[in-house]
Amino acid sequence: MLTVTTFVFSPIAENTYILHNESGDCIIVDPGCYFGNERRELSDTISQNGWRPKYLLNTHCHLDHVFGNKFVSETYDLIPHIHEGEKPVLEYAPAAALKWGMPFENYKGPLEFLEEGDLVKLGDDVLKVLFAPGHSPAHICFYCEADGFVMGGDVLFRNSIGRTDLPGGNHDLLIQKIKDVMYVLPDETIVYPGHGEKTTIGYEKRN
């Protein structure tokens, strides 16, 4: 069973997640820790609980979701796992950050690429990769069927959806992917979004 721990990092209020199982292994999703105290909060939580990070996953590579990639990679010897179509977004992130007045040192090492349908396994726990572009060119989500949740990134929020006015965004495509990829999940599925409070598939379909 995977348990979800949530952090809200940076002035952009991005949700960073740690998924851990009973054995103490864990996955870090979208590390948005920008300030030193945020990086310490993330690492202190991991060390205090005795968790062992095994994966670094990015739903997409907009600046607020990759601020902490370099720190997490260097601290835990992890390679970011992204969709290959997000590589240009990752490379552009520092330039985008300057426009926000938030310079940062980007991760520049090797990458592991995930595709639709791939499985990320943490012991007996499994995350399935869902492909849901529109907010960004190759956005992916991570669905845990056994525990009834999806790490939705910036696809679907409570009472809202991801913005589509950034480079590579496509509003019509995002709407279609929400219908074809997210709304086919069980209504009780919990959505852990990239910003704001969690929601459920059923709630968003109704509202």
N, C-alpha and C positions, 0 to 999 in steps of 0.2 A: 504493500500500500504506500502511495506517495502522499506526503503531507506538504502543504504549501505555506511558505513564509513570505510575507510581502514587505518590501521597503519602498518608500517614496523618496526619490533622489532628484537633486539638481533644481534650479529655479524653474525648470519646465515641468516639474512634478511628474516624473516618469516612474512607473512601477517596475521595480526589479524584483525578481522572484528566485527563491531557492526551493527546490523540490527535494525532499529527503525521504528515505525509506527506513525501515526498522533496523537495518544493518548499519546505518550511519553513512552510507554513500549518498551523494547529493549531486544535483544539477543546478547550475546557475543560468538563469534565463534573462537576457537583455540587461546586463549590468550598466546602469545609468549613473553610477556613483561619480560625481564630478569633483567635489571638494574632498580634502584630506580626511575630514571627520566622517564623511560618508563612506570612504574606502575603509576606514577603521571600523565603522559600525558593521559593515559587511563581513570583514575578516574576523572581527571579535565574535560575532554571532556564530560563525562557522567553527572557530576554535573552541569557544565555550561549550558548544554542543558536541564537540568531537566529530563533526561531520567531515567526510572525505570527498572533496569535489572531483567528479569524474568527467563532467562535460560542461562546456560553455556553449550555449545555444543562443542564436540571435533570430528573432522572428523576422526582423528586417534591419537595415543598417543606417537609418536616420541618426543624426548626431546624438540625440538624447538617449538612444538605446545602445550606443557603443562607447559612451564616455569612459566606461570602466573596463573595456575589453583588454587594453594593454595591462592594466593592473592585475586583473584576474588571471590573464595568461601567464604573466611573469610570476605571480605569487603561487599559483597552483600548477604550473607547467601544463596548461591546457591550450588547445588549438580551437579557435572559434569555428563553430559549425553554422554555415549559412547556405542559402540557395545561391548558386553560381550567378544568377541574374542580379543579385544584390552587390556583387563585387564593385561595380562602378559607384554605387551609392556609398559604400564604405570608403572608397578612395576620395570621394568628394566631401566627406563629412567634416574635415578640418576647415575647408573653405566655407562651408555652410555655417559652421560654428562661429567663424569670425563675423559673419553678418549679424549674429545674435550677441556679439561681444563676449563670446565664451570660448576663447582659444583652448585647445587641448592637444595632447600628444597622442596621435592615433596609433593603433596597432598596425604593424607592417609585416608580420611574419606569415607563415604558411596558413592555408585555410583548408577546412574540410567542407565539401559540398554535399548538401542534402537535396533530395528530389521528392516530389509528390509520391506518397506511398511508402517511403523509407520508414524503418522502425528504429527508434533510439531506445536501447535496452539498459536498464539499471537493475541488475539482478533479475528478479522475476517481474519487475515492473516495465511497462512498455508505453512509449509515446509514439503515435503515428503522425507522420508529417502530412499536413494538409496544405494545398497550394491555393492561396487566396490573394492574388495581386489586385491592384487598384489603388490602394493607398500608396504603395511603392511598387516598383516594377516586378518584383518576384517575392512578395511577402509570403511567408509560411506561418502556419500555426501548428501547435503540438497538442494532439488529442489523446487523452488517457481514458480509454473506454471503460476499463475496469473500475476506476475511481470516479468516473462521471464528470470530468472537467476538461476544458480546453484552454491552453495558453493562447489567447487571441491576438496579442500584439495590438496594433492600431486598426484592426479590421472593424470590430464591433464594440461599441461602448454601451453603457447603460443609457438608454434613450437617445443614442446618437451613433454615428459611424465615423471612421477615420476621414480626415481631410484629403482632398484629391487635387489641390492646387499646387502641390510641390512637384518638382521635376519627376517625370515618370508616372505621375498620378493619372487615373482614369476613372471618372465617377461612374459611368455606365458599367464598366467592368467590375468595379467594387460591388455595386448593387447586385449584379448577377452572381458574383462569387459568394456573397452573403447568402443569397437564396440557394445556390447549388451546393455550397460547401458547409456553411454553418447551420442553416435552417433545416438540414436533413438530419442533424444530430438530435438525440432525444431531448424533449422539452426541458427535462430536469437537469440537463448538462449545465454546469457552472462555467461561466466565461470569466477568466481572469484577464482583464484588458491591460493595455499599455499605459493607460491613464484612468484615474477615477476609480469608483467602487466596482466591485464584481457584480455580475448580473447572471441571468440564465437565458438559455435559448428560448424557452417558452415565454418568458416575460417580454423579450424583444419582439417576438413574433406577434404577440398580442398588442403591443404598444407602439 
